[in-house]
Amino acid sequence: MSLQLYVNLIQIIIAVALTVLILLQTKSTSLGSVFGGDSAIHRTRRGVEKTLHQTTIVLSAIFFLIAVLSVIIAA
C-alpha cells in the first residue's frame, strides 16, 4: 500500500471527526438562526463546549496540513 493511500485514509477519518465535532456544537437551534438572526448576548465558552471548540480548531489545522501533504505527495 502506498503512502498516498494512508494519507487519504487519515484525511477521511479527520473529515468525519470534524463533521461530528461541528454538529455537536449547536448554539441555537431556532429557525431564526438559520437566516443569521442571533441574540446579541456573547458569553464565554466553558467546560465541554470549550473543549469541543478547541478540538475543532486543532483538527481543522491538522486537516489542512494533511491536505497540503497529500498534494505534495501526489506531485
C-alpha positions as CSV (number, residue, x, y, z in Angstrom):
1,M,0.0,0.0,0.0
2,S,1.3,3.4,-0.9
3,L,1.8,6.4,1.3
4,Q,-0.9,8.3,-0.7
5,L,-3.5,5.8,0.3
6,Y,-2.6,6.2,4.0
7,V,-2.7,9.9,3.8
8,N,-6.1,9.8,2.1
9,L,-7.5,7.4,4.8
10,I,-6.2,9.7,7.5
11,Q,-7.8,12.7,5.8
12,I,-11.2,10.9,5.6
13,I,-11.1,9.9,9.2
14,I,-10.3,13.5,10.2
15,A,-13.0,14.8,8.0
16,V,-15.6,12.6,9.6
17,A,-14.4,13.6,13.1
18,L,-14.6,17.3,12.1
19,T,-18.1,16.8,10.9
20,V,-19.2,15.2,14.1
21,L,-17.5,17.9,16.2
22,I,-19.1,20.7,14.2
23,L,-22.5,19.1,14.5
24,L,-22.1,18.7,18.3
25,Q,-21.6,22.5,18.6
26,T,-25.2,23.6,18.5
27,K,-25.6,27.1,19.8
28,S,-29.1,27.9,18.9
29,T,-31.5,25.6,17.0
30,S,-34.3,28.1,16.4
31,L,-35.4,28.9,12.9
32,G,-34.1,32.5,13.2
33,S,-30.6,31.3,13.5
34,V,-30.8,29.7,10.0
35,F,-31.2,33.1,8.4
36,G,-28.5,34.8,10.5
37,G,-30.6,36.0,13.4
38,D,-28.8,35.6,16.6
39,S,-29.0,37.1,20.1
40,A,-26.7,39.9,20.9
41,I,-25.6,38.1,24.1
42,H,-22.0,36.9,23.9
43,R,-20.7,34.6,26.5
44,T,-17.5,32.7,27.1
45,R,-17.2,29.0,26.4
46,R,-16.7,26.8,29.4
47,G,-16.3,23.1,30.1
48,V,-17.2,20.7,27.4
49,E,-18.2,23.5,25.0
50,K,-14.7,25.0,25.2
51,T,-13.0,21.6,24.7
52,L,-15.1,20.9,21.7
53,H,-14.3,24.3,20.2
54,Q,-10.5,23.9,20.8
55,T,-10.6,20.3,19.4
56,T,-12.3,21.5,16.3
57,I,-9.7,24.2,15.7
58,V,-6.8,21.7,16.2
59,L,-8.5,19.1,13.9
60,S,-9.1,21.8,11.3
61,A,-5.4,22.7,11.3
62,I,-4.4,19.0,11.1
63,F,-6.8,18.5,8.2
64,F,-5.3,21.5,6.3
65,L,-1.8,20.2,6.9
66,I,-2.8,16.7,5.7
67,A,-4.4,18.2,2.6
68,V,-1.2,20.1,1.8
69,L,0.8,16.9,2.4
70,S,-1.5,15.0,0.1
71,V,-0.9,17.5,-2.7
72,I,2.9,17.4,-2.2
73,I,2.9,13.5,-2.3
74,A,0.8,13.5,-5.4
75,A,3.2,15.8,-7.3
